[in-house]
Amino acid sequence: QVQLVESGGGLVEPGWSRRLACKTSESIWKFNTMGWYRQVPGKEREFVASLDGSDTANYSDSVKSRFTIFKDTRKNTLYLHMNLLEPEDTDVYFCNVEVYWGQGTQITVSS
């Protein structure tokens, strides 16, 4: 069972940046696909960004050019760096690695 521990959530003002982290309990080299999703209560979980085994990144149209997904293999950690945050980015963000999910971390964008 792979454990995923997310951090970095909180309250952010519009236009500011925030970085989410997802630390895995096993070597990050093992995983072919990793990504971030977000969800508002009562709605379906929405794809945000993913990183495949060749480090090719994909983004949803709503975050493309503002968010960056990357990993640090020394720390076994997946990151999501978010720039120019908007109130519409307010969500619970979930880390996903293969079939495993983190517990979610809340991002609230508000002045």
N, C-alpha and C positions, 0 to 999 in steps of 0.2 A: 504494500500500500504506500503510494507516494504521498507525502505531506507537502502542502503548499501553504506558505504563510505570507500573506500580503501585508503591506504597510504603505503609508504615504497619504492616506485619505485625510480629508479635513475640509475646512471652509476656506474658499479662495475667492478673491475679488475678480470680477470680470476683467479679462485682458491679461491676467497674471498667469504664471506657469506653476506646474506641480509635477512631481515625479512619483509614480507608483513603483513599488518593488514587489517581486514575488520570489521568495526563496524556496528552492526545492530541497527535499530531504535526500535526494539522490543526485548523482552526477548529471548535470544538464546535458552532457554529451550523449546520454542515452536516448534523448527524446527527439523525435523527428519533427513534430509540430507543436508549437506553443503559441499561445495567444491571449488576448484580452477581450472580454465581453462586458457589456453593461446592461443594467436592467432597472427599470422603474417598477416598483411594486404594482402588480396587477397587469403588467405587460410582459411580452415575450422578451427573452434575453436577446440582445442585439450584438452582432459582431462589431468589433472595433478595429482590431489589428491582429496580424499573425506573423510568425516567423517560421520558415521551414528549415529542414536540415542543411540546406545550402545557404542559409542566412538571407533568403529572399523574403522581403517584407511585403505584406499586403495590408491595405487600409480600406475602411469604409469611406465612401465619398464625403461623409459629414466631417471626418477628422483628417482627411488627406491634406498634407501640407502644414498641418498644425501639430500633429502627434507623431512621435517617433518610437518605434519598438526596437529594443536591442537587448542583448544578453551579456552578462559577464561570467565567463566560464570558470574563472578562479573563485568566484563567490557563489556559483550555482544559483544565480539570480537572473530573473527576467525583469525588464523594466519597461515602463511606458512613460515617456516624457511628453507632457502635454503643455503646449504653448497656446497663448491667445484664448484662454478658456472663456466659454460663453455660458450663460445661464442654462442653455439647452444641454450642456454637458453634465448637468446635475444628475447623478445616477449612483447606483452601487456598481462598482467595477469588480469583475471577477477574473482571476487568472485561470487559464486552462492549459493543461499539459496532458496530451494524449486523452485519456478518459477521466482524468482527475481534475477537480475543481477546488479553488481556494474558497475561503469563507466569505469573501467579498469585503470591499472597503468603500466607504461612502465618500463621494466627492460632491460638495455643495458649492456652486458658483453663485455668489450673491454679494451685493454691496451693502 
